[in-house]
Amino acid sequence: MSNITTQPMLSASAVTGLILAGGRGVRMGSVDKGLQPLHGKALVQHAIDRLQPQVGQMMINANQNLPLYQAFCQPVVADSTANFAGPLAGIQAGLQHCSTPYLVTVPCDSPFFPHDLVARLAAGLLQADADIAYAMTGTVEHPERQPVFALLKTTLLPQLNHFLKDDGHKMMAWFARCKPVGVLFADAQAFDNINTLEQLHDLEH
């Protein structure tokens, strides 16, 4: 674990941003979560606006309504496996199409993540000589892991393929097989995600 505030030595052009929008949105009534509006913009557009200034390239992982997502950002990549297999399947799809040395992932339903997310994850990854840096909130002694906010080396694709082939699906279980480092962020609310339409409506007021 690390609490990093220094600037990284990693160029934004070396990082591709991946917005994870491939879920079913079951807790939101089985609607396509990334396309739901907040303050006049789709949630996926909020994520794009936050992430795009921090990276060199962008893509979206989605498994439904692909033409609609393509209007926001291209390319849009779908999971290689069926049945909405979860965030790791989305990361696998991103790594398969990533042309930069690093990939950073964020979910489509957390519109307030930090503007310096990538810089701080990069600093943590480089300082620890890690393969993956992921966000944490809380304290070092009692961390709350936020694994969908992660910066990882694209060379990890073969390891992820093997993990998924063995029916693995938990992000932290896969991270543990690599060389991970947690990066502590003080503002826990920045990582809040919107799970229900009620939460979405509350934010409109």
C-alpha positions as a Markdown table, in Angstrom:
| # | Residue | x | y | z |
|---|---|---|---|---|
| 1 | Met | 0.0 | 0.0 | 0.0 |
| 2 | Ser | 1.1 | 3.5 | -0.6 |
| 3 | Asn | -0.1 | 7.1 | -0.1 |
| 4 | Ile | 1.2 | 8.9 | -3.2 |
| 5 | Thr | 1.0 | 12.6 | -3.8 |
| 6 | Thr | 4.0 | 13.1 | -6.1 |
| 7 | Gln | 3.8 | 13.4 | -9.8 |
| 8 | Pro | 4.5 | 10.3 | -11.9 |
| 9 | Met | 7.0 | 9.8 | -14.6 |
| 10 | Leu | 4.5 | 8.3 | -16.9 |
| 11 | Ser | 3.2 | 10.2 | -19.9 |
| 12 | Ala | -0.6 | 10.3 | -20.5 |
| 13 | Ser | 0.1 | 9.1 | -24.1 |
| 14 | Ala | 1.3 | 5.8 | -22.6 |
| 15 | Val | -2.2 | 5.1 | -21.1 |
| 16 | Thr | -5.5 | 4.1 | -22.7 |
| 17 | Gly | -8.6 | 4.8 | -20.7 |
| 18 | Leu | -11.3 | 2.1 | -20.5 |
| 19 | Ile | -14.8 | 2.9 | -19.2 |
| 20 | Leu | -16.5 | -0.3 | -18.0 |
| 21 | Ala | -20.1 | -0.2 | -19.1 |
| 22 | Gly | -20.7 | -3.9 | -19.8 |
| 23 | Gly | -22.9 | -4.8 | -17.0 |
| 24 | Arg | -26.6 | -5.7 | -16.9 |
| 25 | Gly | -27.6 | -2.9 | -14.5 |
| 26 | Val | -29.7 | -5.3 | -12.6 |
| 27 | Arg | -29.9 | -3.1 | -9.4 |
| 28 | Met | -31.0 | -0.2 | -11.6 |
| 29 | Gly | -33.9 | -2.2 | -13.0 |
| 30 | Ser | -32.0 | -3.9 | -15.8 |
| 31 | Val | -31.5 | -0.6 | -17.7 |
| 32 | Asp | -28.2 | 0.2 | -19.5 |
| 33 | Lys | -26.6 | 2.1 | -16.6 |
| 34 | Gly | -24.1 | 4.1 | -18.7 |
| 35 | Leu | -26.8 | 5.6 | -20.8 |
| 36 | Gln | -28.8 | 7.0 | -17.9 |
| 37 | Pro | -28.9 | 10.8 | -17.7 |
| 38 | Leu | -27.4 | 12.9 | -14.8 |
| 39 | His | -27.6 | 16.7 | -15.1 |
| 40 | Gly | -28.4 | 16.4 | -18.8 |
| 41 | Lys | -25.5 | 14.1 | -19.7 |
| 42 | Ala | -25.4 | 10.3 | -19.8 |
| 43 | Leu | -23.3 | 8.7 | -17.0 |
| 44 | Val | -20.8 | 7.4 | -19.6 |
| 45 | Gln | -20.3 | 11.0 | -20.8 |
| 46 | His | -19.5 | 12.1 | -17.3 |
| 47 | Ala | -16.8 | 9.4 | -17.1 |
| 48 | Ile | -15.4 | 10.4 | -20.5 |
| 49 | Asp | -15.2 | 14.0 | -19.4 |
| 50 | Arg | -13.3 | 13.1 | -16.3 |
| 51 | Leu | -11.0 | 10.5 | -17.8 |
| 52 | Gln | -10.1 | 11.8 | -21.3 |
| 53 | Pro | -7.8 | 14.7 | -20.1 |
| 54 | Gln | -5.8 | 12.1 | -18.1 |
| 55 | Val | -5.0 | 9.6 | -20.9 |
| 56 | Gly | -3.8 | 9.4 | -24.5 |
| 57 | Gln | -6.6 | 7.2 | -25.9 |
| 58 | Met | -10.1 | 6.1 | -24.9 |
| 59 | Met | -12.4 | 3.2 | -25.3 |
| 60 | Ile | -15.6 | 1.9 | -23.8 |
| 61 | Asn | -16.5 | -1.7 | -22.9 |
| 62 | Ala | -20.2 | -2.4 | -23.5 |
| 63 | Asn | -22.3 | -5.5 | -24.3 |
| 64 | Gln | -25.5 | -3.9 | -25.4 |
| 65 | Asn | -26.6 | -0.8 | -27.3 |
| 66 | Leu | -23.1 | -0.6 | -29.0 |
| 67 | Pro | -24.2 | 2.0 | -31.7 |
| 68 | Leu | -25.3 | 4.3 | -28.9 |
| 69 | Tyr | -22.0 | 4.0 | -27.1 |
| 70 | Gln | -20.1 | 4.5 | -30.3 |
| 71 | Ala | -21.7 | 8.0 | -30.6 |
| 72 | Phe | -19.9 | 8.9 | -27.3 |
| 73 | Cys | -16.5 | 7.3 | -27.9 |
| 74 | Gln | -14.8 | 4.8 | -30.3 |
| 75 | Pro | -13.7 | 2.1 | -30.2 |
| 76 | Val | -16.4 | 0.3 | -28.2 |
| 77 | Val | -15.3 | -3.2 | -27.3 |
| 78 | Ala | -17.5 | -6.1 | -26.2 |
| 79 | Asp | -16.6 | -9.0 | -23.9 |
| 80 | Ser | -15.1 | -12.0 | -25.6 |
| 81 | Thr | -17.3 | -14.2 | -23.4 |
| 82 | Ala | -21.1 | -14.2 | -23.2 |
| 83 | Asn | -23.5 | -13.7 | -20.2 |
| 84 | Phe | -22.1 | -10.4 | -18.9 |
| 85 | Ala | -19.1 | -12.0 | -17.2 |
| 86 | Gly | -18.2 | -9.0 | -15.0 |
| 87 | Pro | -15.4 | -6.4 | -14.9 |
| 88 | Leu | -12.5 | -8.7 | -15.5 |
| 89 | Ala | -14.1 | -9.7 | -18.9 |
| 90 | Gly | -14.4 | -6.1 | -19.7 |
| 91 | Ile | -10.8 | -5.5 | -18.8 |
| 92 | Gln | -9.8 | -8.5 | -20.9 |
| 93 | Ala | -11.6 | -6.9 | -23.9 |
| 94 | Gly | -9.8 | -3.6 | -23.2 |
| 95 | Leu | -6.4 | -5.3 | -23.1 |
| 96 | Gln | -7.1 | -7.2 | -26.3 |
| 97 | His | -7.6 | -3.8 | -28.1 |
| 98 | Cys | -5.1 | -1.7 | -26.2 |
| 99 | Ser | -2.2 | -0.3 | -28.2 |
| 100 | Thr | -0.5 | 1.5 | -25.3 |
| 101 | Pro | 1.7 | 0.0 | -22.6 |
| 102 | Tyr | -0.8 | 0.8 | -19.9 |
| 103 | Leu | -4.6 | 0.6 | -19.5 |
| 104 | Val | -6.6 | 2.4 | -16.8 |
| 105 | Thr | -10.1 | 1.3 | -15.9 |
| 106 | Val | -13.1 | 3.2 | -14.4 |
| 107 | Pro | -16.7 | 2.2 | -14.1 |
| 108 | Cys | -19.5 | 4.1 | -15.9 |
| 109 | Asp | -21.5 | 4.6 | -12.8 |
| 110 | Ser | -19.0 | 6.7 | -10.7 |
| 111 | Pro | -19.2 | 10.2 | -12.2 |
| 112 | Phe | -17.1 | 12.0 | -9.5 |
| 113 | Phe | -13.8 | 10.1 | -9.5 |
| 114 | Pro | -10.6 | 12.3 | -9.1 |
| 115 | His | -9.2 | 14.4 | -11.8 |
| 116 | Asp | -5.8 | 13.2 | -10.8 |
| 117 | Leu | -6.7 | 9.5 | -10.6 |
| 118 | Val | -4.3 | 8.3 | -13.4 |
| 119 | Ala | -1.4 | 10.5 | -12.2 |
| 120 | Arg | -1.7 | 9.1 | -8.7 |
| 121 | Leu | -2.1 | 5.5 | -9.7 |
| 122 | Ala | 0.8 | 5.9 | -12.1 |
| 123 | Ala | 3.0 | 7.3 | -9.3 |
| 124 | Gly | 2.0 | 4.4 | -7.0 |
| 125 | Leu | 2.7 | 1.8 | -9.7 |
| 126 | Leu | 6.1 | 3.2 | -10.6 |
| 127 | Gln | 7.3 | 3.7 | -7.1 |
| 128 | Ala | 6.3 | 0.1 | -6.1 |
| 129 | Asp | 7.5 | -1.3 | -9.5 |
| 130 | Ala | 4.1 | -3.0 | -9.6 |
| 131 | Asp | 2.0 | -4.5 | -12.4 |
| 132 | Ile | -1.3 | -3.1 | -11.2 |
| 133 | Ala | -2.1 | 0.0 | -9.1 |
| 134 | Tyr | -5.7 | 0.2 | -7.7 |
| 135 | Ala | -7.5 | 2.9 | -5.7 |
| 136 | Met | -8.2 | 2.5 | -2.0 |
| 137 | Thr | -10.2 | 4.7 | 0.4 |
| 138 | Gly | -10.4 | 4.6 | 4.2 |
| 139 | Thr | -7.1 | 4.2 | 6.0 |
| 140 | Val | -3.9 | 2.1 | 5.5 |
| 141 | Glu | -5.0 | 0.1 | 8.6 |
| 142 | His | -8.6 | -0.3 | 7.4 |
| 143 | Pro | -8.6 | 0.0 | 3.6 |
| 144 | Glu | -11.7 | 0.0 | 1.4 |
| 145 | Arg | -10.4 | -1.4 | -1.9 |
| 146 | Gln | -11.8 | 0.1 | -5.2 |
| 147 | Pro | -10.4 | -2.4 | -7.7 |
| 148 | Val | -12.4 | -1.2 | -10.7 |
| 149 | Phe | -10.3 | 1.9 | -10.6 |
| 150 | Ala | -7.0 | 0.4 | -11.7 |
| 151 | Leu | -4.0 | 1.1 | -13.8 |
| 152 | Leu | -2.3 | -2.0 | -15.2 |
| 153 | Lys | 0.3 | -3.1 | -17.7 |
| 154 | Thr | -1.1 | -4.4 | -21.0 |
| 155 | Thr | 1.5 | -7.3 | -20.8 |
| 156 | Leu | -0.8 | -8.9 | -18.2 |
| 157 | Leu | -3.3 | -10.1 | -20.9 |
| 158 | Pro | -2.0 | -13.7 | -21.0 |
| 159 | Gln | -2.2 | -14.0 | -17.2 |
| 160 | Leu | -5.8 | -12.7 | -17.3 |
| 161 | Asn | -6.7 | -15.0 | -20.1 |
| 162 | His | -5.5 | -18.0 | -18.0 |
| 163 | Phe | -7.3 | -16.8 | -14.9 |
| 164 | Leu | -10.6 | -16.4 | -16.7 |
| 165 | Lys | -10.2 | -19.7 | -18.5 |
| 166 | Asp | -10.0 | -21.3 | -15.0 |
| 167 | Asp | -13.4 | -19.7 | -14.1 |
| 168 | Gly | -11.8 | -17.0 | -12.0 |
| 169 | His | -13.9 | -13.8 | -11.8 |
| 170 | Lys | -13.0 | -11.8 | -8.6 |
| 171 | Met | -10.8 | -8.8 | -9.4 |
| 172 | Met | -8.7 | -8.9 | -6.2 |
| 173 | Ala | -8.1 | -12.6 | -6.6 |
| 174 | Trp | -6.6 | -11.9 | -10.0 |
| 175 | Phe | -4.7 | -8.9 | -8.7 |
| 176 | Ala | -3.1 | -11.1 | -6.1 |
| 177 | Arg | -1.6 | -13.3 | -8.8 |
| 178 | Cys | 0.2 | -10.3 | -10.2 |
| 179 | Lys | 2.2 | -7.6 | -8.4 |
| 180 | Pro | -0.4 | -5.1 | -7.1 |
| 181 | Val | -0.2 | -2.0 | -5.1 |
| 182 | Gly | -3.0 | 0.0 | -3.4 |
| 183 | Val | -3.0 | 3.8 | -3.7 |
| 184 | Leu | -4.8 | 5.6 | -0.9 |
| 185 | Phe | -7.2 | 8.4 | -1.8 |
| 186 | Ala | -8.6 | 10.6 | 1.0 |
| 187 | Asp | -11.9 | 11.5 | -0.6 |
| 188 | Ala | -14.0 | 8.3 | -0.4 |
| 189 | Gln | -17.1 | 10.0 | -1.9 |
| 190 | Ala | -15.2 | 10.5 | -5.1 |
| 191 | Phe | -15.5 | 6.8 | -5.7 |
| 192 | Asp | -19.2 | 6.5 | -4.9 |
| 193 | Asn | -21.1 | 4.6 | -7.5 |
| 194 | Ile | -24.7 | 4.9 | -8.5 |
| 195 | Asn | -26.6 | 1.6 | -8.2 |
| 196 | Thr | -30.2 | 2.5 | -8.3 |
| 197 | Leu | -32.5 | 4.9 | -10.1 |
| 198 | Glu | -33.4 | 6.4 | -6.7 |
| 199 | Gln | -29.7 | 7.3 | -6.1 |
| 200 | Leu | -29.6 | 8.8 | -9.6 |
| 201 | His | -32.7 | 10.9 | -9.0 |
| 202 | Asp | -31.4 | 12.1 | -5.6 |
| 203 | Leu | -28.3 | 13.5 | -7.3 |
| 204 | Glu | -30.5 | 15.5 | -9.7 |
| 205 | His | -31.7 | 17.6 | -6.8 |
